[in-house]
Amino acid sequence: MLKNQTWQVKAPIMSVIIPTYNRAHLVTKAVDSVLSQTYKEHEIIVVDDGSSDNTRKVLEPYMDKIRYIYQKNAGVSAARNTGIKAASGPWIAFLDSDDSWLPEKLSYQMDCINRTKTKVCFTNVEIYEERANKKASKVKYKEEIFNEPFELILQKPFAAYIPTMVAEKKLIEYVGCFDEQLKVSEDTNLIYHLAFESPFAYIYTPLVHIDRNGQRTSLTNNPNVRRIMSQAHIEIISQAYFRCCNKPKPIIKKLCHILGHSLSVRAVTHCVDKNYSDARRSALDALYFGGKFQTYKRSIAVLLLPWLIGWARKNAYEQRR
């Protein structure tokens, strides 16, 4: 860690952590959205994970309003963990440097937390495309407490999303913070660990803009990264499945079916790579865990004609390029 320039309000209740890497063109929008919060009892910690662009320069006008920490590039998990260690507040919120918050986000969440005594709170999101000039939809305020958090996080992809989360710092530290060995799906891993420890509150009002404009780079466009993400997702779901013996049967069944689906997709990937023995093994595992019709169809096809499945999927990949 090279430099740590500090500024904070007196005894902040909330520590907002913004990890960033080579996003000088986006990070100030994220910072501005935190500075615009109606809830003011917060500090902002920007962790620069070894940027080689002019991130520091664009943040210079903000140095009296943020805590800026520069570290050698170590990945987003390490950057977030650095922010957690530096946090002064008993509550933590995370914001990706290419996303932004609506002004009422923290106020709504802290009000919800104080009333319901929950330790983890998420909000709905608005997928934002700058080119389409999409505006946030008007949704009447509604909140719900999920005593069984998996009922929330298995509903839809963005139901439990790190840039919407506010959580107690002690609880995050208790579950081990972010796993720095994971290069992808580290956020999913943390949320799944939290789901075993505390009920989740969820605010249905969209309070976070998720940036999907043309300036945003996506790791999922890389086939090799998709493979790594798929494997990490399978491991996370597997760990949750084998820990959830005391969960309601519908939750266990849902995790089982997600695992079956993921394994069948991995079987197809093995076919593309011509690893036919691994493909058949994954297909058999998928059939064991089961799922929807597509899972069975995909797995049986891999068992019967793995070379044909690999050839067809590879051609489909090439045509989309």
C-alpha positions in Angstrom: 0.0 0.0 0.0 1.6 3.3 -1.1 -0.6 6.1 0.1 -3.6 6.6 2.3 -5.2 10.1 2.2 -7.9 10.4 4.8 -11.0 12.4 5.4 -14.1 11.4 7.4 -17.1 12.7 9.2 -17.2 12.5 12.9 -17.9 8.9 14.0 -19.4 7.7 10.6 -22.1 5.1 10.9 -21.7 3.9 7.3 -18.5 3.1 5.4 -19.0 3.1 1.7 -16.3 1.1 -0.1 -15.6 1.7 -3.8 -12.9 -0.5 -5.4 -11.7 0.7 -8.7 -9.2 -0.4 -11.4 -8.5 1.7 -14.5 -11.9 3.3 -14.5 -10.9 7.0 -14.3 -13.7 7.8 -16.8 -16.4 6.2 -14.6 -15.3 6.4 -10.9 -16.2 10.0 -10.3 -19.8 9.3 -11.2 -19.9 6.6 -8.5 -18.3 8.9 -5.9 -20.8 11.7 -6.8 -23.7 9.4 -6.3 -22.5 8.7 -2.7 -21.9 12.4 -2.0 -25.4 13.1 -3.2 -27.0 10.7 -0.6 -29.6 12.2 1.7 -28.1 10.0 4.4 -24.9 11.9 5.5 -23.4 9.9 8.3 -21.0 8.1 6.1 -17.4 8.0 4.9 -16.3 7.1 1.4 -13.3 4.8 0.9 -12.0 4.5 -2.6 -9.5 1.6 -3.0 -7.4 2.1 -6.1 -6.3 -1.5 -7.0 -3.1 -0.5 -8.9 -4.7 1.6 -11.7 -2.3 2.6 -14.5 -4.6 5.2 -15.9 -5.3 8.7 -14.4 -7.6 7.5 -11.7 -5.7 9.3 -9.0 -5.7 12.6 -10.9 -9.5 12.6 -11.6 -10.0 12.0 -7.9 -7.8 14.8 -6.7 -10.7 17.3 -6.4 -12.4 14.8 -4.1 -9.5 14.2 -1.7 -11.0 16.3 1.1 -14.2 14.2 0.9 -12.9 10.7 0.5 -10.4 8.3 1.9 -8.2 7.3 -1.0 -6.1 4.1 -0.7 -3.7 3.0 -3.4 -2.5 -0.6 -3.4 -0.7 -2.9 -5.8 -3.0 -4.7 -8.1 -4.4 -7.7 -6.2 -8.0 -8.1 -7.5 -11.4 -6.8 -6.5 -11.7 -9.1 -3.4 -8.4 -7.8 -2.0 -9.5 -4.2 -2.7 -12.8 -4.7 -1.0 -11.1 -6.4 2.0 -8.7 -3.5 2.2 -11.7 -1.2 2.4 -13.3 -3.3 5.1 -10.1 -3.1 7.2 -9.9 0.6 6.8 -13.7 1.2 7.6 -14.5 3.2 10.6 -18.3 2.6 10.6 -20.2 -0.3 12.1 -22.1 -0.7 8.8 -20.6 -1.4 5.3 -21.9 -0.7 1.8 -20.1 -1.5 -1.5 -20.4 0.3 -4.8 -18.7 -0.8 -8.0 -16.9 2.1 -9.7 -19.0 1.8 -12.8 -22.4 1.9 -11.1 -24.2 4.6 -9.1 -26.9 5.0 -6.4 -30.1 7.0 -6.2 -29.9 9.8 -3.5 -32.3 8.0 -1.1 -30.6 4.6 -1.2 -28.7 4.7 2.1 -31.6 6.6 3.9 -34.1 3.9 2.9 -31.8 1.1 3.9 -30.7 2.5 7.3 -34.4 3.3 8.1 -35.3 -0.3 7.3 -32.4 -1.8 9.3 -33.2 0.4 12.3 -36.9 -0.6 12.3 -36.5 -4.3 11.5 -33.2 -5.0 13.4 -31.8 -6.9 10.4 -28.1 -7.1 9.7 -28.2 -7.4 5.9 -30.3 -5.3 3.5 -30.5 -5.3 -0.3 -32.4 -3.2 -2.8 -33.8 -3.6 -6.3 -31.8 -2.3 -9.2 -32.3 -0.4 -12.5 -30.4 -1.7 -15.5 -29.1 1.5 -17.1 -28.0 2.1 -20.6 -26.7 5.5 -21.3 -27.3 5.3 -25.0 -31.0 4.6 -24.5 -31.2 7.4 -21.9 -33.2 5.1 -19.7 -34.7 6.6 -16.6 -35.4 4.9 -13.3 -38.9 3.5 -13.1 -41.3 4.7 -10.5 -41.9 1.9 -8.0 -43.9 2.4 -4.8 -41.8 1.7 -1.7 -42.1 -1.9 -0.4 -39.9 -3.9 1.8 -39.8 -7.5 2.9 -37.9 -9.5 5.5 -36.6 -12.9 4.4 -36.0 -15.0 7.5 -34.9 -17.6 5.0 -32.5 -15.6 2.8 -32.2 -18.3 0.1 -35.8 -17.5 -0.8 -34.5 -14.1 -1.9 -31.2 -14.9 -3.5 -32.5 -17.8 -5.6 -35.3 -15.7 -7.0 -33.5 -13.7 -9.6 -29.9 -12.7 -10.5 -30.0 -9.2 -9.1 -32.1 -9.9 -6.0 -28.9 -10.0 -3.8 -26.3 -7.8 -5.5 -23.2 -6.4 -3.8 -23.7 -2.8 -4.9 -27.1 -2.8 -3.3 -26.1 -4.4 0.0 -25.7 -2.8 3.4 -24.4 -5.2 6.0 -23.0 -5.1 9.5 -19.2 -4.9 9.5 -18.9 -7.5 12.3 -21.0 -10.0 10.4 -19.0 -9.6 7.2 -15.8 -10.1 9.2 -17.3 -13.1 10.9 -17.9 -15.0 7.6 -14.4 -14.2 6.5 -14.9 -11.2 4.2 -14.2 -11.8 0.5 -12.3 -14.9 -0.6 -9.2 -13.5 -2.2 -8.4 -16.8 -3.9 -11.6 -16.4 -6.0 -11.0 -14.2 -9.1 -14.7 -14.4 -10.1 -18.0 -14.9 -8.2 -16.4 -13.6 -5.0 -19.5 -11.5 -4.3 -21.9 -14.5 -4.7 -19.6 -16.5 -2.3 -19.9 -13.8 0.4 -23.6 -13.5 0.0 -24.2 -17.2 0.3 -22.1 -17.3 3.5 -24.1 -14.4 4.9 -27.3 -16.2 4.1 -26.5 -18.9 6.6 -26.0 -16.3 9.4 -28.7 -13.7 9.2 -32.2 -12.9 7.7 -32.1 -10.5 4.7 -34.2 -7.4 4.3 -35.1 -6.5 0.7 -36.4 -3.1 -0.6 -38.3 -3.5 -3.9 -37.7 0.1 -5.0 -34.8 0.3 -7.6 -32.2 2.4 -5.8 -29.1 1.3 -7.8 -28.2 2.1 -11.4 -26.2 -0.8 -12.9 -24.1 0.5 -15.8 -24.3 -1.4 -19.0 -23.3 1.3 -21.5 -20.6 0.9 -24.2 -17.8 2.1 -22.0 -18.2 -0.8 -19.5 -15.9 -3.8 -20.0 -17.3 -7.2 -19.2 -15.2 -10.2 -18.1 -18.0 -12.5 -19.2 -17.3 -11.7 -22.9 -14.1 -13.8 -22.5 -14.8 -17.6 -23.0 -12.0 -18.6 -20.7 -13.4 -16.3 -17.9 -16.8 -17.8 -18.5 -15.3 -21.3 -17.8 -13.7 -20.1 -14.6 -17.0 -18.4 -13.5 -18.9 -21.6 -14.3 -16.6 -23.7 -12.2 -16.6 -21.2 -9.3 -20.4 -21.0 -9.4 -20.6 -24.8 -9.3 -18.3 -24.9 -6.2 -20.3 -22.2 -4.4 -23.6 -23.9 -5.1 -22.2 -27.3 -4.1 -20.9 -25.9 -0.7 -24.3 -24.3 -0.1 -26.2 -27.5 -1.0 -24.2 -29.7 1.3 -24.6 -27.1 4.2 -28.4 -26.7 3.8 -29.6 -30.0 5.3 -31.7 -28.0 7.8 -33.2 -25.7 5.2 -36.8 -26.1 3.9 -37.2 -28.7 1.2 -38.1 -26.3 -1.6 -34.7 -24.5 -1.0 -32.8 -27.7 -1.1 -34.6 -28.7 -4.3 -33.9 -25.4 -5.9 -30.2 -25.5 -5.1 -30.2 -29.1 -6.4 -31.7 -28.1 -9.7 -29.4 -25.1 -10.1 -26.5 -27.4 -9.5 -27.8 -29.9 -12.1 -28.2 -27.1 -14.7 -24.7 -25.8 -14.0 -23.2 -29.2 -14.3 -25.0 -29.9 -17.6 -23.6 -26.6 -19.0 -20.1 -27.5 -17.9 -20.6 -30.9 -19.6 -21.2 -29.1 -22.9 -18.1 -26.9 -22.3 -16.0 -30.0 -21.9 -17.4 -31.3 -25.2 -16.2 -28.1 -26.9 -12.7 -28.6 -25.4 -12.9 -32.3 -26.5 -12.6 -33.5 -22.9 -15.2 -36.2 -23.5 -14.5 -38.2 -20.3 -15.0 -35.1 -18.2 -18.0 -34.2 -20.2 -19.7 -37.5 -19.5 -18.8 -37.3 -15.8 -20.4 -33.9 -15.6 -23.4 -35.0 -17.5 -23.9 -38.0 -15.1 -23.6 -35.6 -12.1 -26.1 -33.3 -13.7 -28.6 -36.2 -14.1 -28.1 -37.1 -10.5 -29.0 -33.6 -9.2 -31.7 -33.2 -11.8 -33.6 -30.1 -12.8 -35.7 -28.9 -15.6 -36.2 -30.7 -18.9 -33.4 -28.8 -20.6 -30.9 -30.2 -18.0 -31.9 -33.8 -18.8 -31.9 -33.1 -22.5 -28.5 -31.5 -22.5 -27.0 -34.2 -20.3 -28.3 -37.2 -22.3 -27.1 -35.6 -25.6 -23.6 -35.2 -24.1 -23.6 -38.9 -23.0 -24.7 -40.1 -26.4 -22.9 -37.8 -28.8 -20.3 -35.7 -27.1 -18.3 -35.0 -30.2 -21.4 -33.7 -32.1 -22.4 -31.5 -29.2 -18.9 -30.0 -29.1 -18.8 -29.4 -32.8 -22.3 -27.8 -32.9 -21.6 -25.5 -29.9 -18.2 -24.5 -31.2 -19.7 -23.5 -34.6 -22.4 -21.5 -32.7 -19.7 -19.6 -30.8 -17.8 -18.8 -33.9 -20.9 -17.5 -35.7 -21.7 -15.1 -32.8 -18.3 -13.4 -33.1 
